[in-house]
């Protein structure tokens, strides 16, 4: 459902630094992300959002399938 209430966030800019780790013994991979500042990044849409926490966990769940879990928190200032 789109009610237009959150349209101001559509042009939000988020600059992130990402890192990942894999533990092949447990067949688990993790991708973590957090916001960074960059002086040359243009401010588009008038909103600079900040990713406070973003975590992706990829786990095998059999038959060539994987389970993806995402936990995130973003501040749209």
Secondary structure, DSSP 8 states (H G I E B T S, - for coil): ---STTGGGTT-B--EEEEEEEETTTTEEEEEEEE---TT----TT-B-EEEEEEEEEEE-STT-EEEEEEEEEE--
